[in-house]
Amino acid sequence: GVRSVSPVPNANTSRRTAAASALAARFLSREDSSSMVLVGAGRVASLIPDAYRAVRPLRTVGVWDINADLAASLVAKLTRTGLQAHVVTDLESAVAQADIVSCATLSTRPLVHGSWLRPGTHLDLIGGFTPQMRESDDECFRVATVFVDTDEAAMKAGDLLGPIASGVFAKDDIASDLTALCR
């Protein structure tokens, strides 16, 4: 199932998560990336667009959430900040057109499929922080170069553990962690 809020203990942790996501995107996304699909509309997801605006010329944000009212509320907030924001109802189509796809959910099933991604799309997976959680399917790992925020992710993130268990991806295939990427 999918939920729309993150169990984040405080606002500082949420901001740190958004900042780390944007920092990685500074190195990994195309410099001209101007469109984003935000999968999730909870606390962490709501901070992602502003963080990305610090590193990319983000102009449009599509918001998808299992809770359409929460997505609409976030769209209204983003519009007030000057972004061209809209609610996404067809996630596959929106992902196929986006420069950046950022997922911040509590999903236990894949929401984004590798077959939907265009070459050069930056996929940011924030929510799959337990072995039972998944925001992406195995195909995402067949077509991507994978970076993690910390080495710990490879031991507990469902989005990594699933493809490793099915043989699609190996822990040794991780390109780097965020610290080495910044160096």
C-alpha positions as CSV (number, residue, x, y, z in Angstrom):
1,G,0.0,0.0,0.0
2,V,0.9,3.6,-0.2
3,R,0.7,6.3,2.4
4,S,1.1,10.0,1.9
5,V,3.1,11.1,4.9
6,S,6.5,10.3,6.2
7,P,7.2,9.2,9.8
8,V,9.8,11.9,10.2
9,P,10.6,12.8,13.8
10,N,11.1,16.5,13.3
11,A,11.3,19.4,10.7
12,N,15.1,19.5,10.8
13,T,15.3,15.8,9.7
14,S,12.9,16.5,6.9
15,R,14.9,19.5,5.7
16,R,18.1,17.5,5.9
17,T,16.5,14.8,3.8
18,A,15.4,17.3,1.1
19,A,18.8,19.0,1.2
20,A,20.7,15.7,0.7
21,S,18.3,14.9,-2.2
22,A,19.0,18.2,-3.9
23,L,22.8,17.9,-3.2
24,A,22.8,14.6,-5.0
25,A,20.8,16.0,-7.9
26,R,23.3,18.8,-8.2
27,F,25.8,16.2,-9.3
28,L,23.6,13.6,-10.9
29,S,20.7,15.4,-12.8
30,R,21.1,17.3,-16.1
31,E,21.9,21.0,-15.5
32,D,18.9,22.0,-17.6
33,S,16.4,20.0,-15.6
34,S,13.3,22.1,-15.3
35,S,10.5,19.7,-14.8
36,M,9.8,17.4,-11.8
37,V,7.3,14.8,-10.9
38,L,6.9,14.6,-7.2
39,V,5.6,11.2,-6.0
40,G,4.1,11.9,-2.6
41,A,2.8,15.0,-1.0
42,G,3.7,14.6,2.7
43,R,6.1,16.5,4.9
44,V,9.4,15.5,3.2
45,A,7.9,15.7,-0.3
46,S,6.6,19.2,0.3
47,L,10.2,20.4,0.9
48,I,11.7,18.8,-2.2
49,P,10.8,21.3,-4.9
50,D,12.3,24.3,-3.0
51,A,15.5,22.3,-2.3
52,Y,15.8,21.4,-6.0
53,R,15.3,25.0,-7.0
54,A,18.5,25.8,-5.3
55,V,20.5,23.6,-7.7
56,R,18.3,23.4,-10.9
57,P,16.2,25.7,-12.9
58,L,13.0,24.0,-11.8
59,R,9.9,25.5,-13.3
60,T,7.2,22.8,-13.4
61,V,6.2,20.3,-10.8
62,G,3.6,17.6,-11.1
63,V,2.4,16.1,-7.8
64,W,1.0,12.6,-7.5
65,D,-0.2,11.2,-4.2
66,I,-2.6,8.4,-3.3
67,N,-4.5,11.1,-1.5
68,A,-5.7,13.5,-4.2
69,D,-6.7,16.2,-1.7
70,L,-3.2,16.2,-0.2
71,A,-1.7,16.5,-3.7
72,A,-4.0,19.4,-4.5
73,S,-3.1,21.2,-1.3
74,L,0.6,20.8,-2.1
75,V,0.0,22.1,-5.7
76,A,-1.6,25.2,-4.3
77,K,1.3,25.8,-2.0
78,L,3.9,25.3,-4.8
79,T,1.9,27.6,-7.1
80,R,2.1,30.3,-4.5
81,T,5.9,30.0,-4.6
82,G,6.0,30.7,-8.3
83,L,6.2,27.2,-9.7
84,Q,3.9,25.9,-12.4
85,A,2.4,23.1,-10.4
86,H,-0.4,20.6,-11.2
87,V,-1.9,17.4,-9.8
88,V,-0.8,14.3,-11.7
89,T,-3.4,11.7,-12.3
90,D,-1.5,9.6,-14.9
91,L,1.8,8.8,-13.2
92,E,3.2,6.8,-16.1
93,S,2.7,9.6,-18.6
94,A,4.0,12.3,-16.2
95,V,7.2,10.2,-15.3
96,A,7.9,9.7,-19.0
97,Q,8.0,13.4,-19.6
98,A,9.9,14.5,-16.5
99,D,13.5,15.6,-16.1
100,I,13.5,14.6,-12.4
101,V,11.3,12.1,-10.6
102,S,11.5,12.4,-6.8
103,C,9.7,9.8,-4.6
104,A,9.0,10.5,-0.9
105,T,6.3,8.0,0.2
106,L,5.7,5.1,2.5
107,S,4.9,2.7,-0.3
108,T,5.3,-1.0,0.0
109,R,4.9,-1.6,-3.8
110,P,6.7,-0.1,-6.8
111,L,5.1,3.2,-8.0
112,V,7.7,4.1,-10.6
113,H,8.7,1.7,-13.3
114,G,12.0,1.7,-15.2
115,S,10.2,1.3,-18.5
116,W,8.6,4.7,-18.0
117,L,11.9,6.6,-17.5
118,R,13.5,8.5,-20.4
119,P,17.3,8.2,-20.7
120,G,18.8,11.1,-18.6
121,T,16.0,11.3,-16.1
122,H,17.1,11.7,-12.5
123,L,15.2,9.3,-10.2
124,D,15.4,10.1,-6.5
125,L,14.1,7.5,-4.1
126,I,13.7,8.8,-0.6
127,G,10.9,6.7,1.0
128,G,12.1,3.1,0.7
129,F,14.0,3.2,4.0
130,T,13.0,-0.3,5.3
131,P,13.2,-3.7,3.7
132,Q,9.4,-3.8,3.2
133,M,9.2,-0.5,1.4
134,R,9.4,0.0,-2.4
135,E,9.0,3.0,-4.6
136,S,10.6,1.6,-7.8
137,D,10.5,-1.7,-9.7
138,D,13.6,-3.8,-10.5
139,E,13.8,-2.4,-14.0
140,C,14.8,1.0,-12.6
141,F,18.0,-0.7,-11.4
142,R,18.7,-2.3,-14.8
143,V,18.7,1.0,-16.5
144,A,20.4,3.3,-13.9
145,T,23.7,4.2,-12.4
146,V,23.0,3.9,-8.6
147,F,24.2,6.2,-5.9
148,V,23.2,6.0,-2.2
149,D,23.3,8.6,0.5
150,T,25.1,6.3,2.9
151,D,26.4,2.7,2.9
152,E,23.7,1.8,5.3
153,A,21.1,2.1,2.5
154,A,22.3,-1.1,0.9
155,M,21.5,-3.0,4.1
156,K,18.0,-1.7,4.8
157,A,16.4,0.0,1.8
158,G,13.7,-2.1,0.1
159,D,14.4,-0.3,-3.2
160,L,17.9,-1.8,-3.2
161,L,17.2,-5.1,-1.4
162,G,14.5,-6.2,-3.8
163,P,16.6,-5.9,-7.0
164,I,19.6,-7.4,-5.2
165,A,17.5,-10.4,-4.1
166,S,16.2,-10.9,-7.6
167,G,19.6,-10.8,-9.1
168,V,19.0,-7.7,-11.2
169,F,21.5,-5.6,-9.2
170,A,24.4,-6.3,-6.9
171,K,25.6,-4.3,-4.0
172,D,28.9,-3.9,-5.8
173,D,27.0,-2.2,-8.6
174,I,26.5,0.9,-6.4
175,A,28.6,3.6,-8.0
176,S,29.2,5.7,-4.9
177,D,27.8,7.2,-1.8
178,L,26.9,10.9,-1.4
179,T,30.2,11.8,0.5
180,A,32.4,10.3,-2.3
181,L,30.1,11.9,-5.0
182,C,30.7,15.4,-3.4
183,R,34.4,14.8,-3.4
